[in-house]
């Protein structure tokens, strides 16, 4: 790791934080943890068209999003 930090493997911002030996900023690390937790949750159906919604992160909040 350089004195000023390496680029985050996900977003490219400078960081001195590492996850599994790869430079990863704290924000991306937190987002990855949220995604892992969300994977264990039950998928919901859209109340409008009945499609299976996907899990996405918006401002560090897990959101169910309809594909249509």
Buried (B, 14 or more C-beta within 10 A) or exposed (E): EEEEBBBBBBEEBEBEBBBEEEBBBEBBBEBBEBEEEBEEEEEEEBEEEEEEBEBEBEEEEEEBEBEE
